[in-house]
Amino acid sequence: MSASGELFVQTATLGLELVDELTDGSLIGTSSVTVTLVSIPGLVVTPTQFLVGRSRWVFENLDPTEEVQLAIEANGYFSETLETNLSVPTLADPGGVPVPSVASPPSLVRVRLRPRTGYPFSGSLTRVVGSVLLAGAPVPGASVTVTPRFQDPVVAGVTDPGTPFDTLTSEDGQFVAWFFPDISQEHPTPVAFDVTASSGSHTGGVSAQPLVPQTVNGVTVPI
């Protein structure tokens, strides 16, 4: 509303609802979104953008003739880059997050962000925290798969693999994965885990590591 009492209404071009993958709620900390043109990679544009609540970004005045990339940064989460008029896979949504074209009717896009090392995880969460090392040095950006193993319902001492948890190492070469009870299993609490890691031509892994529930389980993976 202006000083003269007139009411001005502007229509948002696009909205991003940033969601914590672990809690399915708002982000725990601050976030930012940088907008660049697809047609001229790296060229930053400055639409009117503002934050609603803790983690909903709204954009106005995006040029309907130009598709854009949206680089999302958030404290405690992995960064993600989306693109309008395209479905882009993310860590939390490997199937892709579809973002409509800038020329489409305004919409709110829900983007789940994956917590990384440094996130204030609950002390009672069953999780695996590890390091990927190459010749003793931390490896950032390595692909990591952590697979929980459940007690076989028939054969004692034998474990069956559950749903893999795919993630990456952070800049310090560390990764984190978490598990909840799986009601599809006869014994729903995992009892062990496997880890595989790769970076370029280097691969490695560890298997059948005991998994203690409701605490942190540490592991080092040489590649």
LINKACOR-V830365 format. One record per residue. N is the residue number from 1. PHI is phi as a letter, one per 20 degrees, with the letter a starting at -180 (* if undefined). Layout:
N/PHI
N/PHI
//
This chain:
1/*
2/e
3/f
4/e
5/n
6/f
7/d
8/d
9/d
10/d
11/e
12/f
13/e
14/b
15/c
16/d
17/d
18/e
19/c
20/f
21/f
22/f
23/e
24/m
25/c
26/f
27/f
28/e
29/b
30/e
31/b
32/b
33/c
34/d
35/d
36/c
37/f
38/f
39/f
40/c
41/g
42/n
43/e
44/f
45/d
46/c
47/f
48/f
49/c
50/b
51/e
52/d
53/m
54/e
55/b
56/d
57/d
58/c
59/c
60/d
61/m
62/f
63/f
64/f
65/e
66/c
67/f
68/c
69/d
70/c
71/e
72/d
73/c
74/b
75/f
76/n
77/c
78/f
79/f
80/b
81/c
82/d
83/b
84/f
85/m
86/b
87/d
88/d
89/f
90/c
91/f
92/f
93/c
94/f
95/f
96/o
97/d
98/f
99/d
100/f
101/f
102/g
103/f
104/f
105/g
106/g
107/b
108/d
109/d
110/e
111/c
112/e
113/d
114/e
115/f
116/c
117/g
118/n
119/f
120/f
121/f
122/f
123/f
124/e
125/f
126/f
127/b
128/d
129/c
130/b
131/c
132/d
133/c
134/c
135/l
136/n
137/d
138/f
139/d
140/f
141/m
142/f
143/e
144/c
145/c
146/d
147/d
148/f
149/c
150/d
151/g
152/f
153/f
154/d
155/d
156/f
157/n
158/d
159/d
160/d
161/f
162/d
163/f
164/f
165/d
166/e
167/b
168/c
169/e
170/e
171/f
172/e
173/m
174/d
175/c
176/b
177/c
178/c
179/c
180/d
181/g
182/d
183/f
184/f
185/e
186/f
187/d
188/f
189/e
190/f
191/d
192/b
193/b
194/d
195/c
196/c
197/b
198/b
199/b
200/m
201/e
202/e
203/c
204/a
205/a
206/c
207/c
208/l
209/e
210/g
211/d
212/e
213/f
214/l
215/a
216/e
217/d
218/e
219/b
220/d
221/d
222/e
223/c
//
